[in-house]
Amino acid sequence: MSVAPWVWVLTLVGILAVILADLFLIHRNDTREFTTRRAAFWSSVYIGLAVVFGLGVWAFSGGEYAAQYFGGFVTEKSLSVDNLFVFMVILARFAVPKRSEHTVLMAGIIIALVLRGIFIAVGAAALAAFTWVFFIFGAILIWTAFGLVRGEDDDEVGENGILRWAKRVIPTADAYDGNRFLTRENGRRIATPLLIVMIAIGTTDVLFALDSIPAIFGLTTEPYLVFTANAFALMGLVQLYFLLGGLAERLAYLSHGLAFILGFIGVKLVLHALHEYGFHWAPDIPIWLSLSVIAGTLVAVTVVSLVAPPKKAAKKAATAGAAPDREKGAQVEAAAAAGEERDARTALD
C-alpha cells in the first residue's frame, strides 16, 4: 500500500481538526455534565467517521486493505475497554469534578495518540527490517492472553515513572480551577491537579499500547492503517467512557474474549513469521478469517455476559438491588422508634 506524503499530512490535519473541534468548540462552552444521551450521540458520530474512512480505504485501495483497517479498528476498540477501567480509577483517585472529565480525558488522549504514533513508527520500521520481530510480538500477545485467563488483569493502577517525576517536579495547586490546567497562586503560575491527571492518562495508555500495537500489527503491517485505526479508536474512547460507565462491569466474560483474540493474533503472527522463513506448512491466516474470529468472539462474549452472567456478578447485582430496600427498612424502623420515643415523652409530660 503506497501512501503519498500529502495523504499523511491531510490525514493528520483532519484528525487534529476533529480533536480540537471536540475539545475547544463543541464542549468548551457547555457547562453541562456529559450525559449518557450525549455520549451515545457523539460516540455514534466518531464510529460513523471511522466507518466512512474505512469505506474511503476500500474505494481507493481495495477490499483487502479495507478489511485490514476494519479488523484493526475493531480490535483496538475492543481492547480499549480495559483502558476505561483504568481511567475510572485515575479519575476517582484524583477526585476529578464531573464537568472536567471530558476535557482531561480528551487532553490525555492527545498525549496517548502522539506516543502511540512514535511506537507505531518504531514497530513498523522493525518489522520491515527484521522478520523475527513477528516472533517477539506474537510471544507478547500469547503471554498477555495467558495473563488474562489467569486473572492477572486487575484494576489497580500504579504510578509510572513519568507521573512520579511530574508530581515531584511540577508545582501543583491543591484545588481544581474549572477546566484549567494552569492557574495563579500567590502571584506565580502553577499547575492544577487536572494537568497531573492528563499526564497520568496519557502515559498510562502507553502500557496498553504494549499489547494493542503488536495485536494490530498481526492484522496489517501497513503503518498508515495501523495509525489511523488507532487514531479513530482513541478519538472515540472518551465518549465510550461516558457511554459504558457501569455497563462495562457487566461484561464479565470480556477478559476471556480478549484473551482468545490476543492469543489468536499471537499465533497468527508466529505462523506468518514461519511462513516468511520458508516453512510453507505454516498457514498464513487471511484477513477475512481474522476479522470473522474477532467479530464473532466479541459478539459471543457480550451475549453470554448479558444472558448468563456468572453467579458472583449476579449475586453482586442482587445485593446492590437489595441495599436500597434494607436502607429504606432501617429508615422506617428508625422513624418508628423516634415516634415511640415522642409518645413516651408526651405521656410523661
Contacts in CASP RR format, 6 or more apart in sequence:
PFRMAT RR
TARGET T0000
AUTHOR 0000-0000-0000
METHOD contacts of the structure
MODEL  1
MSVAPWVWVLTLVGILAVILADLFLIHRNDTREFTTRRAAFWSSVYIGLA
VVFGLGVWAFSGGEYAAQYFGGFVTEKSLSVDNLFVFMVILARFAVPKRS
EHTVLMAGIIIALVLRGIFIAVGAAALAAFTWVFFIFGAILIWTAFGLVR
GEDDDEVGENGILRWAKRVIPTADAYDGNRFLTRENGRRIATPLLIVMIA
IGTTDVLFALDSIPAIFGLTTEPYLVFTANAFALMGLVQLYFLLGGLAER
LAYLSHGLAFILGFIGVKLVLHALHEYGFHWAPDIPIWLSLSVIAGTLVA
VTVVSLVAPPKKAAKKAATAGAAPDREKGAQVEAAAAAGEERDARTALD
1 61 0 8 1.000
1 65 0 8 1.000
1 222 0 8 1.000
1 224 0 8 1.000
1 225 0 8 1.000
3 222 0 8 1.000
3 224 0 8 1.000
7 224 0 8 1.000
8 224 0 8 1.000
11 224 0 8 1.000
11 228 0 8 1.000
15 113 0 8 1.000
15 228 0 8 1.000
15 231 0 8 1.000
15 235 0 8 1.000
18 49 0 8 1.000
18 235 0 8 1.000
19 106 0 8 1.000
19 109 0 8 1.000
19 110 0 8 1.000
19 113 0 8 1.000
19 235 0 8 1.000
22 42 0 8 1.000
22 106 0 8 1.000
22 235 0 8 1.000
22 238 0 8 1.000
23 103 0 8 1.000
23 106 0 8 1.000
23 107 0 8 1.000
26 42 0 8 1.000
27 34 0 8 1.000
27 102 0 8 1.000
27 103 0 8 1.000
28 179 0 8 1.000
31 99 0 8 1.000
32 38 0 8 1.000
32 99 0 8 1.000
33 98 0 8 1.000
33 99 0 8 1.000
34 98 0 8 1.000
34 101 0 8 1.000
34 102 0 8 1.000
34 242 0 8 1.000
35 242 0 8 1.000
36 242 0 8 1.000
36 243 0 8 1.000
38 242 0 8 1.000
39 239 0 8 1.000
39 240 0 8 1.000
39 241 0 8 1.000
39 242 0 8 1.000
39 243 0 8 1.000
40 239 0 8 1.000
40 243 0 8 1.000
42 236 0 8 1.000
42 239 0 8 1.000
43 236 0 8 1.000
43 239 0 8 1.000
43 240 0 8 1.000
43 243 0 8 1.000
46 232 0 8 1.000
46 235 0 8 1.000
46 236 0 8 1.000
46 239 0 8 1.000
47 236 0 8 1.000
49 232 0 8 1.000
49 235 0 8 1.000
50 73 0 8 1.000
50 232 0 8 1.000
50 233 0 8 1.000
53 69 0 8 1.000
53 228 0 8 1.000
53 232 0 8 1.000
54 66 0 8 1.000
54 69 0 8 1.000
54 70 0 8 1.000
54 73 0 8 1.000
55 66 0 8 1.000
56 66 0 8 1.000
57 63 0 8 1.000
57 65 0 8 1.000
57 66 0 8 1.000
57 69 0 8 1.000
57 225 0 8 1.000
58 65 0 8 1.000
58 66 0 8 1.000
64 287 0 8 1.000
65 220 0 8 1.000
65 222 0 8 1.000
65 225 0 8 1.000
67 287 0 8 1.000
67 288 0 8 1.000
67 291 0 8 1.000
68 219 0 8 1.000
68 220 0 8 1.000
68 222 0 8 1.000
68 225 0 8 1.000
68 287 0 8 1.000
69 220 0 8 1.000
69 225 0 8 1.000
69 228 0 8 1.000
69 229 0 8 1.000
70 291 0 8 1.000
71 219 0 8 1.000
71 229 0 8 1.000
71 287 0 8 1.000
71 290 0 8 1.000
71 291 0 8 1.000
71 294 0 8 1.000
72 216 0 8 1.000
72 219 0 8 1.000
72 220 0 8 1.000
72 225 0 8 1.000
72 226 0 8 1.000
72 229 0 8 1.000
73 229 0 8 1.000
73 232 0 8 1.000
73 233 0 8 1.000
74 291 0 8 1.000
74 294 0 8 1.000
74 295 0 8 1.000
74 298 0 8 1.000
75 212 0 8 1.000
75 215 0 8 1.000
75 216 0 8 1.000
75 219 0 8 1.000
75 229 0 8 1.000
75 261 0 8 1.000
75 265 0 8 1.000
75 294 0 8 1.000
76 212 0 8 1.000
76 215 0 8 1.000
76 216 0 8 1.000
76 229 0 8 1.000
76 230 0 8 1.000
76 233 0 8 1.000
76 234 0 8 1.000
77 233 0 8 1.000
77 240 0 8 1.000
78 258 0 8 1.000
78 261 0 8 1.000
78 294 0 8 1.000
78 298 0 8 1.000
79 208 0 8 1.000
79 211 0 8 1.000
79 212 0 8 1.000
79 215 0 8 1.000
79 258 0 8 1.000
80 208 0 8 1.000
80 212 0 8 1.000
80 233 0 8 1.000
80 234 0 8 1.000
80 237 0 8 1.000
80 240 0 8 1.000
81 240 0 8 1.000
81 244 0 8 1.000
81 248 0 8 1.000
81 251 0 8 1.000
81 254 0 8 1.000
81 258 0 8 1.000
82 153 0 8 1.000
82 208 0 8 1.000
82 258 0 8 1.000
83 205 0 8 1.000
83 208 0 8 1.000
83 237 0 8 1.000
84 237 0 8 1.000
84 240 0 8 1.000
84 241 0 8 1.000
84 244 0 8 1.000
84 245 0 8 1.000
84 248 0 8 1.000
85 155 0 8 1.000
85 248 0 8 1.000
86 155 0 8 1.000
86 157 0 8 1.000
86 204 0 8 1.000
86 208 0 8 1.000
87 105 0 8 1.000
87 201 0 8 1.000
87 241 0 8 1.000
88 155 0 8 1.000
88 241 0 8 1.000
88 245 0 8 1.000
89 155 0 8 1.000
89 156 0 8 1.000
89 157 0 8 1.000
90 157 0 8 1.000
90 197 0 8 1.000
90 200 0 8 1.000
90 201 0 8 1.000
90 204 0 8 1.000
91 101 0 8 1.000
91 104 0 8 1.000
91 197 0 8 1.000
93 157 0 8 1.000
94 193 0 8 1.000
94 196 0 8 1.000
94 197 0 8 1.000
94 200 0 8 1.000
96 104 0 8 1.000
96 176 0 8 1.000
96 193 0 8 1.000
96 194 0 8 1.000
96 197 0 8 1.000
97 176 0 8 1.000
97 178 0 8 1.000
99 178 0 8 1.000
99 179 0 8 1.000
100 176 0 8 1.000
100 178 0 8 1.000
100 179 0 8 1.000
100 194 0 8 1.000
101 241 0 8 1.000
101 242 0 8 1.000
102 238 0 8 1.000
102 242 0 8 1.000
103 179 0 8 1.000
103 194 0 8 1.000
104 179 0 8 1.000
104 194 0 8 1.000
104 197 0 8 1.000
104 198 0 8 1.000
104 201 0 8 1.000
105 201 0 8 1.000
105 237 0 8 1.000
105 238 0 8 1.000
105 241 0 8 1.000
106 238 0 8 1.000
107 181 0 8 1.000
107 198 0 8 1.000
107 201 0 8 1.000
108 198 0 8 1.000
108 199 0 8 1.000
108 201 0 8 1.000
108 202 0 8 1.000
108 205 0 8 1.000
109 201 0 8 1.000
109 202 0 8 1.000
109 205 0 8 1.000
109 234 0 8 1.000
109 235 0 8 1.000
109 237 0 8 1.000
109 238 0 8 1.000
111 198 0 8 1.000
111 199 0 8 1.000
111 201 0 8 1.000
111 202 0 8 1.000
111 203 0 8 1.000
111 205 0 8 1.000
112 201 0 8 1.000
112 202 0 8 1.000
112 205 0 8 1.000
112 206 0 8 1.000
112 209 0 8 1.000
112 234 0 8 1.000
113 230 0 8 1.000
113 231 0 8 1.000
113 234 0 8 1.000
113 235 0 8 1.000
115 202 0 8 1.000
115 203 0 8 1.000
115 205 0 8 1.000
115 206 0 8 1.000
115 209 0 8 1.000
116 205 0 8 1.000
116 206 0 8 1.000
116 209 0 8 1.000
116 213 0 8 1.000
116 227 0 8 1.000
116 230 0 8 1.000
116 234 0 8 1.000
117 227 0 8 1.000
117 230 0 8 1.000
119 206 0 8 1.000
119 209 0 8 1.000
119 213 0 8 1.000
120 213 0 8 1.000
120 223 0 8 1.000
120 226 0 8 1.000
120 227 0 8 1.000
120 230 0 8 1.000
121 223 0 8 1.000
123 133 0 8 1.000
123 213 0 8 1.000
123 217 0 8 1.000
124 217 0 8 1.000
124 221 0 8 1.000
124 223 0 8 1.000
124 226 0 8 1.000
126 133 0 8 1.000
127 133 0 8 1.000
127 134 0 8 1.000
127 137 0 8 1.000
127 217 0 8 1.000
127 221 0 8 1.000
128 221 0 8 1.000
131 273 0 8 1.000
131 276 0 8 1.000
131 277 0 8 1.000
132 273 0 8 1.000
134 218 0 8 1.000
134 269 0 8 1.000
134 270 0 8 1.000
134 272 0 8 1.000
134 273 0 8 1.000
134 276 0 8 1.000
135 269 0 8 1.000
135 270 0 8 1.000
135 273 0 8 1.000
137 214 0 8 1.000
137 217 0 8 1.000
137 218 0 8 1.000
137 266 0 8 1.000
137 269 0 8 1.000
138 214 0 8 1.000
138 218 0 8 1.000
138 265 0 8 1.000
138 266 0 8 1.000
138 267 0 8 1.000
138 269 0 8 1.000
138 270 0 8 1.000
139 266 0 8 1.000
139 270 0 8 1.000
140 210 0 8 1.000
140 211 0 8 1.000
140 214 0 8 1.000
141 211 0 8 1.000
141 214 0 8 1.000
141 215 0 8 1.000
141 262 0 8 1.000
141 263 0 8 1.000
141 265 0 8 1.000
141 266 0 8 1.000
141 269 0 8 1.000
142 262 0 8 1.000
142 263 0 8 1.000
142 266 0 8 1.000
142 267 0 8 1.000
142 270 0 8 1.000
144 211 0 8 1.000
144 259 0 8 1.000
144 262 0 8 1.000
145 258 0 8 1.000
145 259 0 8 1.000
145 260 0 8 1.000
145 262 0 8 1.000
145 263 0 8 1.000
145 266 0 8 1.000
146 259 0 8 1.000
147 153 0 8 1.000
147 259 0 8 1.000
148 255 0 8 1.000
148 256 0 8 1.000
148 258 0 8 1.000
148 259 0 8 1.000
148 262 0 8 1.000
149 255 0 8 1.000
149 256 0 8 1.000
149 259 0 8 1.000
151 255 0 8 1.000
153 255 0 8 1.000
157 204 0 8 1.000
159 167 0 8 1.000
159 200 0 8 1.000
160 203 0 8 1.000
160 204 0 8 1.000
160 206 0 8 1.000
160 207 0 8 1.000
161 203 0 8 1.000
162 199 0 8 1.000
162 203 0 8 1.000
163 196 0 8 1.000
163 199 0 8 1.000
163 200 0 8 1.000
163 203 0 8 1.000
163 204 0 8 1.000
166 196 0 8 1.000
166 199 0 8 1.000
167 196 0 8 1.000
170 190 0 8 1.000
170 191 0 8 1.000
170 195 0 8 1.000
170 196 0 8 1.000
171 188 0 8 1.000
171 190 0 8 1.000
171 191 0 8 1.000
172 190 0 8 1.000
172 191 0 8 1.000
172 192 0 8 1.000
172 193 0 8 1.000
172 195 0 8 1.000
172 196 0 8 1.000
173 183 0 8 1.000
173 185 0 8 1.000
173 190 0 8 1.000
173 191 0 8 1.000
173 192 0 8 1.000
173 193 0 8 1.000
174 193 0 8 1.000
175 192 0 8 1.000
175 193 0 8 1.000
176 192 0 8 1.000
176 193 0 8 1.000
176 194 0 8 1.000
177 183 0 8 1.000
177 192 0 8 1.000
177 194 0 8 1.000
178 192 0 8 1.000
178 194 0 8 1.000
179 194 0 8 1.000
180 192 0 8 1.000
180 194 0 8 1.000
181 191 0 8 1.000
181 192 0 8 1.000
181 194 0 8 1.000
181 195 0 8 1.000
181 198 0 8 1.000
182 189 0 8 1.000
182 190 0 8 1.000
182 191 0 8 1.000
182 192 0 8 1.000
182 195 0 8 1.000
183 189 0 8 1.000
183 190 0 8 1.000
183 191 0 8 1.000
183 192 0 8 1.000
184 190 0 8 1.000
205 234 0 8 1.000
211 262 0 8 1.000
212 230 0 8 1.000
213 226 0 8 1.000
213 230 0 8 1.000
214 266 0 8 1.000
214 269 0 8 1.000
215 261 0 8 1.000
215 262 0 8 1.000
215 265 0 8 1.000
215 266 0 8 1.000
216 226 0 8 1.000
216 229 0 8 1.000
216 230 0 8 1.000
217 226 0 8 1.000
217 269 0 8 1.000
218 265 0 8 1.000
218 266 0 8 1.000
218 268 0 8 1.000
218 269 0 8 1.000
218 272 0 8 1.000
219 265 0 8 1.000
219 287 0 8 1.000
219 290 0 8 1.000
220 226 0 8 1.000
220 287 0 8 1.000
248 254 0 8 1.000
250 305 0 8 1.000
250 306 0 8 1.000
250 309 0 8 1.000
250 313 0 8 1.000
251 301 0 8 1.000
251 302 0 8 1.000
251 305 0 8 1.000
251 306 0 8 1.000
252 305 0 8 1.000
252 309 0 8 1.000
252 310 0 8 1.000
252 313 0 8 1.000
253 301 0 8 1.000
253 304 0 8 1.000
253 305 0 8 1.000
253 310 0 8 1.000
254 301 0 8 1.000
254 302 0 8 1.000
254 305 0 8 1.000
256 301 0 8 1.000
257 297 0 8 1.000
257 298 0 8 1.000
257 300 0 8 1.000
257 301 0 8 1.000
260 297 0 8 1.000
261 293 0 8 1.000
261 294 0 8 1.000
261 297 0 8 1.000
261 298 0 8 1.000
264 290 0 8 1.000
264 293 0 8 1.000
264 294 0 8 1.000
264 297 0 8 1.000
265 290 0 8 1.000
268 285 0 8 1.000
268 290 0 8 1.000
271 282 0 8 1.000
271 283 0 8 1.000
271 284 0 8 1.000
271 285 0 8 1.000
272 282 0 8 1.000
272 284 0 8 1.000
272 285 0 8 1.000
274 282 0 8 1.000
275 282 0 8 1.000
275 283 0 8 1.000
275 284 0 8 1.000
309 317 0 8 1.000
END
